[in-house]
Amino acid sequence: MAEIHDFQAELDTTGLYCPEPIMLMHNRVRDMQTGEVLKVVASDPATTRDVPKFCQFLGHELTYQQQVGDSYVYFIRLG
């Protein structure tokens, strides 16, 4: 990863497929505060569609998204 990002929580959903990564993200953000950043690592290509929709629907900001090998990395600032 080219940049270092600050985050308060991390969720690794590697090996899980839709809808499990999004369900786990819903559960994780419940324990977080507005403005905090969640780092999500996923292996399911569907997350490239699902994570931005999750953020848009719930009012969170997707601040970073990158594919790293077979993994997808997201940083989400809670709205």
MIVOKE-953848 format. One record per residue (C-alpha): residue number from 1; chain; x, y, z; residue in one letter. Coordinates in nm, 3 decimals, padded with zeros to 5 digits. Layout:
! residues N
<atom resi="NUM" chain="A" east="X" north="Y" up="Z" resn="a"/>
...
! end
This chain:
! residues 79
<atom resi="1" chain="A" east="00.000" north="00.000" up="00.000" resn="m"/>
<atom resi="2" chain="A" east="00.141" north="00.335" up="-00.102" resn="a"/>
<atom resi="3" chain="A" east="-00.002" north="00.534" up="00.190" resn="e"/>
<atom resi="4" chain="A" east="-00.034" north="00.483" up="00.563" resn="i"/>
<atom resi="5" chain="A" east="-00.389" north="00.531" up="00.687" resn="h"/>
<atom resi="6" chain="A" east="-00.498" north="00.578" up="01.046" resn="d"/>
<atom resi="7" chain="A" east="-00.781" north="00.353" up="01.155" resn="f"/>
<atom resi="8" chain="A" east="-00.947" north="00.265" up="01.485" resn="q"/>
<atom resi="9" chain="A" east="-01.074" north="-00.083" up="01.394" resn="a"/>
<atom resi="10" chain="A" east="-00.992" north="-00.356" up="01.145" resn="e"/>
<atom resi="11" chain="A" east="-01.213" north="-00.627" up="00.998" resn="l"/>
<atom resi="12" chain="A" east="-01.068" north="-00.916" up="00.797" resn="d"/>
<atom resi="13" chain="A" east="-01.335" north="-01.090" up="00.589" resn="t"/>
<atom resi="14" chain="A" east="-01.090" north="-01.292" up="00.379" resn="t"/>
<atom resi="15" chain="A" east="-01.248" north="-01.617" up="00.261" resn="g"/>
<atom resi="16" chain="A" east="-01.606" north="-01.495" up="00.313" resn="l"/>
<atom resi="17" chain="A" east="-01.851" north="-01.427" up="00.034" resn="y"/>
<atom resi="18" chain="A" east="-02.154" north="-01.203" up="-00.011" resn="c"/>
<atom resi="19" chain="A" east="-02.343" north="-01.125" up="00.202" resn="p"/>
<atom resi="20" chain="A" east="-02.113" north="-01.216" up="00.494" resn="e"/>
<atom resi="21" chain="A" east="-01.856" north="-00.931" up="00.460" resn="p"/>
<atom resi="22" chain="A" east="-02.132" north="-00.667" up="00.462" resn="i"/>
<atom resi="23" chain="A" east="-02.312" north="-00.834" up="00.754" resn="m"/>
<atom resi="24" chain="A" east="-01.988" north="-00.832" up="00.954" resn="l"/>
<atom resi="25" chain="A" east="-01.929" north="-00.467" up="00.861" resn="m"/>
<atom resi="26" chain="A" east="-02.278" north="-00.378" up="00.991" resn="h"/>
<atom resi="27" chain="A" east="-02.198" north="-00.549" up="01.321" resn="n"/>
<atom resi="28" chain="A" east="-01.854" north="-00.386" up="01.350" resn="r"/>
<atom resi="29" chain="A" east="-01.965" north="-00.026" up="01.286" resn="v"/>
<atom resi="30" chain="A" east="-02.229" north="-00.055" up="01.561" resn="r"/>
<atom resi="31" chain="A" east="-01.945" north="-00.050" up="01.815" resn="d"/>
<atom resi="32" chain="A" east="-01.773" north="00.251" up="01.657" resn="m"/>
<atom resi="33" chain="A" east="-01.818" north="00.627" up="01.683" resn="q"/>
<atom resi="34" chain="A" east="-01.885" north="00.886" up="01.411" resn="t"/>
<atom resi="35" chain="A" east="-01.557" north="00.993" up="01.250" resn="g"/>
<atom resi="36" chain="A" east="-01.372" north="00.672" up="01.333" resn="e"/>
<atom resi="37" chain="A" east="-01.217" north="00.474" up="01.049" resn="v"/>
<atom resi="38" chain="A" east="-01.271" north="00.104" up="00.982" resn="l"/>
<atom resi="39" chain="A" east="-01.018" north="-00.086" up="00.772" resn="k"/>
<atom resi="40" chain="A" east="-01.175" north="-00.378" up="00.585" resn="v"/>
<atom resi="41" chain="A" east="-00.980" north="-00.651" up="00.405" resn="v"/>
<atom resi="42" chain="A" east="-01.179" north="-00.880" up="00.177" resn="a"/>
<atom resi="43" chain="A" east="-01.122" north="-01.148" up="-00.085" resn="s"/>
<atom resi="44" chain="A" east="-01.469" north="-01.141" up="-00.244" resn="d"/>
<atom resi="45" chain="A" east="-01.468" north="-00.935" up="-00.568" resn="p"/>
<atom resi="46" chain="A" east="-01.836" north="-00.849" up="-00.501" resn="a"/>
<atom resi="47" chain="A" east="-01.714" north="-00.617" up="-00.224" resn="t"/>
<atom resi="48" chain="A" east="-01.599" north="-00.371" up="-00.493" resn="t"/>
<atom resi="49" chain="A" east="-01.970" north="-00.316" up="-00.558" resn="r"/>
<atom resi="50" chain="A" east="-02.111" north="-00.384" up="-00.211" resn="d"/>
<atom resi="51" chain="A" east="-01.878" north="-00.169" up="00.005" resn="v"/>
<atom resi="52" chain="A" east="-01.942" north="00.159" up="-00.185" resn="p"/>
<atom resi="53" chain="A" east="-02.319" north="00.090" up="-00.174" resn="k"/>
<atom resi="54" chain="A" east="-02.296" north="00.012" up="00.200" resn="f"/>
<atom resi="55" chain="A" east="-02.123" north="00.347" up="00.255" resn="c"/>
<atom resi="56" chain="A" east="-02.362" north="00.544" up="00.036" resn="q"/>
<atom resi="57" chain="A" east="-02.670" north="00.389" up="00.194" resn="f"/>
<atom resi="58" chain="A" east="-02.554" north="00.441" up="00.554" resn="l"/>
<atom resi="59" chain="A" east="-02.387" north="00.779" up="00.509" resn="g"/>
<atom resi="60" chain="A" east="-02.027" north="00.663" up="00.561" resn="h"/>
<atom resi="61" chain="A" east="-01.731" north="00.789" up="00.357" resn="e"/>
<atom resi="62" chain="A" east="-01.522" north="00.541" up="00.159" resn="l"/>
<atom resi="63" chain="A" east="-01.187" north="00.719" up="00.188" resn="t"/>
<atom resi="64" chain="A" east="-00.967" north="00.455" up="00.025" resn="y"/>
<atom resi="65" chain="A" east="-01.014" north="00.147" up="-00.191" resn="q"/>
<atom resi="66" chain="A" east="-00.745" north="-00.066" up="-00.354" resn="q"/>
<atom resi="67" chain="A" east="-00.692" north="-00.417" up="-00.484" resn="q"/>
<atom resi="68" chain="A" east="-00.373" north="-00.569" up="-00.347" resn="v"/>
<atom resi="69" chain="A" east="-00.309" north="-00.903" up="-00.515" resn="g"/>
<atom resi="70" chain="A" east="-00.616" north="-01.118" up="-00.444" resn="d"/>
<atom resi="71" chain="A" east="-00.731" north="-00.892" up="-00.161" resn="s"/>
<atom resi="72" chain="A" east="-00.938" north="-00.576" up="-00.154" resn="y"/>
<atom resi="73" chain="A" east="-00.864" north="-00.308" up="00.106" resn="v"/>
<atom resi="74" chain="A" east="-01.113" north="-00.041" up="00.212" resn="y"/>
<atom resi="75" chain="A" east="-01.098" north="00.244" up="00.461" resn="f"/>
<atom resi="76" chain="A" east="-01.438" north="00.370" up="00.572" resn="i"/>
<atom resi="77" chain="A" east="-01.490" north="00.683" up="00.784" resn="r"/>
<atom resi="78" chain="A" east="-01.813" north="00.654" up="00.979" resn="l"/>
<atom resi="79" chain="A" east="-02.069" north="00.924" up="00.913" resn="g"/>
! end
